[in-house]
Amino acid sequence: MRTLSILFLISIFALLISCDLHEDKVSSNEKKKFNGMVTMKNYAILESSYFSKFDTTREEFLTITYNDVDPTIVTFNYEAFPKHYIQYTLDQSGNQLKKMLVEVSEPEDEIEYTFDSERVYQIDDEDFVVKKFNWIREKYYSCCFDCKDTLSTIYVNKDLGVLQEYFRGFKTTTVLVESNKTDNLSQLFNAIKKDKAFYPDEKEIALRKEREMVKALLRMIEEEDLEIDFEEEVELPECLE
């Protein structure tokens, strides 16, 4: 009986070792680069917006990994709740960015961004390469400022992760406000915001998007012969005046 117990324990130990070896083999192509807490602030661009009531500042657990075979591929995992996280995969050489919502290891939604441009900022002898991506679609109405509708705009850095992301057509945004990976975060944002071609005024864009939405709504009302009462006076775009 004692011999059987010893053999059983040996078999269990061997099984655990084999599992560890398998786990190491699966993750051998990835190497952890950063693992820690970051502080993100979410707020509405316009103070009068309905979304302003949801303004929050929260801490998230961020894990940054890069592919050991191709170090230009970096993954950012943001975990706000256990087994519920948002994953960004950045391909620096191909200028590609994907975003995936994962719940209990099962992917739910995936977004592919379109590369816009990039800048290099040097602060205290530290180089920051910031890449800008957009999530876009074709607009469903004419008389607009451009031919595409930007649903989301995001700024990323391979060492810091997501610096800022605009949602809901520039109605809300999430911005990195604290990270122990650098002491130059505020200086970096100051440099980015001075570059208007790369980082335009967020309130101007939010107001423009709001006017375009009203314009589209008025066109829909006209085409469908609908009646609607506006509770507030709305300033119309010049093309509709």
C-alpha positions in Angstrom: 0.0 0.0 0.0 2.8 2.3 0.9 4.6 1.5 -2.4 1.4 2.4 -4.3 1.2 5.8 -2.5 4.8 6.6 -3.3 4.2 5.7 -7.0 1.0 7.9 -7.0 2.9 10.9 -5.6 5.7 10.4 -8.2 3.2 10.3 -11.0 1.5 13.5 -9.8 4.9 15.2 -9.5 5.8 14.2 -13.0 2.5 15.4 -14.3 3.0 18.8 -12.7 6.5 19.1 -14.3 5.2 18.2 -17.7 2.5 20.9 -17.3 5.1 23.5 -16.4 7.2 22.5 -19.3 4.2 22.8 -21.6 3.3 26.2 -20.3 6.9 27.4 -20.8 6.8 26.1 -24.3 3.6 27.9 -25.1 4.8 31.2 -23.8 8.4 30.9 -25.0 7.7 33.3 -27.9 6.7 36.1 -25.5 8.7 37.9 -23.0 7.2 40.2 -20.3 8.4 43.7 -20.5 6.3 45.5 -17.9 3.9 44.4 -15.3 2.3 47.0 -13.0 -0.5 49.5 -12.2 -1.3 52.5 -14.3 -3.8 55.3 -13.7 -6.3 56.1 -16.5 -8.7 59.0 -16.5 -12.0 58.8 -18.5 -13.9 62.1 -19.1 -16.3 63.7 -21.5 -14.8 66.3 -23.9 -17.7 68.7 -23.5 -18.7 69.5 -20.0 -22.4 69.8 -21.1 -22.3 66.3 -22.5 -24.5 63.5 -21.2 -21.4 61.4 -20.7 -19.8 63.9 -18.2 -21.7 62.1 -15.4 -19.5 59.1 -16.0 -16.1 60.8 -15.6 -13.8 58.6 -13.6 -10.2 58.0 -12.6 -9.2 54.4 -12.1 -6.2 52.1 -11.8 -5.7 49.2 -14.2 -3.2 46.4 -14.2 -1.1 46.7 -17.3 1.0 43.9 -18.8 3.3 44.7 -21.7 4.9 41.9 -23.7 6.8 41.6 -26.9 7.2 38.7 -29.3 10.6 37.1 -28.8 10.7 36.1 -32.5 9.6 39.5 -33.7 10.3 42.2 -31.1 8.5 44.8 -33.2 5.2 43.2 -32.1 4.1 44.5 -28.7 0.9 43.5 -26.7 -0.7 45.6 -24.1 -3.2 43.9 -21.7 -5.3 46.2 -19.5 -7.2 44.4 -16.7 -9.7 46.4 -14.7 -11.5 43.3 -13.4 -10.3 39.7 -12.9 -10.5 37.7 -16.2 -11.9 40.8 -18.0 -9.3 42.8 -20.0 -8.7 44.8 -23.1 -5.8 43.7 -25.3 -4.0 45.9 -27.9 -1.6 44.3 -30.3 0.8 46.8 -32.0 2.9 45.8 -35.0 5.4 48.6 -35.2 7.0 47.6 -38.5 3.7 47.2 -40.3 2.0 50.1 -38.5 -0.9 47.9 -37.5 -3.0 48.0 -34.4 -5.7 45.7 -33.2 -7.9 45.9 -30.1 -9.7 43.0 -28.6 -12.1 42.7 -25.6 -11.5 39.5 -23.7 -13.7 38.0 -21.1 -12.7 34.8 -19.3 -10.1 34.1 -22.0 -12.7 34.3 -24.8 -12.4 37.1 -27.3 -15.6 39.1 -27.7 -15.0 42.0 -30.1 -12.0 43.0 -32.3 -11.3 46.4 -33.9 -8.6 47.0 -36.5 -7.3 50.6 -36.6 -5.9 52.5 -39.6 -2.5 54.0 -39.3 -2.5 57.8 -39.4 1.0 59.1 -38.6 3.8 59.1 -36.0 6.0 61.5 -34.2 9.3 61.3 -32.3 9.6 63.5 -29.2 12.9 63.8 -27.3 12.5 64.7 -23.6 15.5 64.6 -21.2 17.5 62.5 -23.7 14.6 60.0 -23.8 13.0 59.3 -27.2 9.3 58.7 -27.4 7.9 57.3 -30.6 4.1 58.1 -30.6 1.9 56.4 -33.2 -1.6 57.7 -34.1 -4.3 55.4 -35.4 -8.0 55.8 -36.3 -11.0 53.5 -36.4 -12.9 54.8 -39.4 -15.9 54.1 -41.6 -17.5 55.7 -44.6 -20.0 58.5 -43.7 -23.6 58.0 -44.5 -24.3 61.6 -45.3 -22.9 64.3 -47.6 -22.2 68.0 -46.9 -19.4 67.0 -44.5 -15.9 68.1 -43.6 -14.3 64.9 -44.9 -15.4 61.7 -46.5 -14.8 59.4 -43.6 -16.3 59.2 -40.1 -13.7 58.7 -37.3 -15.2 56.6 -34.6 -12.1 56.4 -32.5 -8.6 58.0 -32.4 -5.8 56.5 -30.4 -2.2 57.4 -29.5 0.2 54.6 -28.4 3.8 54.2 -27.4 5.5 50.8 -27.4 6.9 51.3 -23.8 3.9 53.1 -22.2 1.0 51.5 -24.0 -2.1 53.6 -24.7 -1.4 57.3 -24.1 -4.9 58.4 -25.1 -8.0 57.1 -26.9 -11.0 59.1 -28.1 -14.4 57.3 -28.2 -17.9 57.8 -29.6 -16.8 60.3 -32.2 -14.8 62.4 -29.8 -17.5 62.5 -27.1 -15.3 60.8 -24.5 -11.7 60.0 -24.0 -9.4 57.9 -21.8 -6.0 59.2 -21.0 -2.9 57.9 -19.2 -2.2 60.1 -16.2 0.3 58.1 -14.2 2.8 55.4 -15.0 6.0 54.4 -13.1 7.6 53.6 -16.4 8.6 57.3 -17.0 8.9 60.5 -15.1 8.4 62.5 -18.3 4.7 61.8 -18.9 3.4 65.3 -18.4 6.3 66.8 -20.5 5.4 64.2 -23.2 1.8 65.3 -23.3 2.8 68.9 -23.4 4.9 68.3 -26.5 2.2 66.3 -28.2 -0.5 68.9 -27.6 1.7 71.6 -29.1 1.7 69.7 -32.4 -1.8 70.7 -33.7 -1.3 68.7 -37.0 -0.8 65.5 -35.0 -3.0 66.4 -32.0 -5.8 68.8 -32.9 -8.0 70.6 -30.4 -10.3 68.0 -28.9 -13.1 70.4 -28.1 -13.2 71.8 -31.6 -13.5 68.3 -33.0 -16.2 67.4 -30.4 -18.2 70.4 -31.4 -17.8 69.7 -35.1 -18.9 66.1 -34.6 -21.9 67.2 -32.7 -22.9 69.6 -35.5 -22.5 66.8 -38.1 -24.7 64.5 -36.0 -27.4 67.2 -36.0 -27.0 67.7 -39.7 -27.4 63.9 -40.3 -30.5 63.9 -38.0 -32.1 66.8 -39.9 -31.5 65.1 -43.2 -33.0 61.9 -41.9 -36.1 63.8 -40.7 -36.4 65.5 -44.1 -36.1 62.2 -46.0 -38.4 60.3 -43.8 -40.8 63.2 -43.2 -40.6 62.8 -39.4 -41.5 65.3 -36.8 -39.3 65.9 -33.8 -39.1 68.5 -31.1 -35.7 69.9 -30.0 -35.5 70.7 -26.3 -32.5 72.9 -26.8 -31.6 75.3 -29.6 -28.9 73.8 -31.8 -26.4 75.7 -33.9 -26.4 74.3 -37.4 -23.3 73.8 -39.6 -22.7 76.5 -42.2 -23.6 74.1 -45.1 -27.2 73.9 -43.7 -27.8 77.6 -42.9 
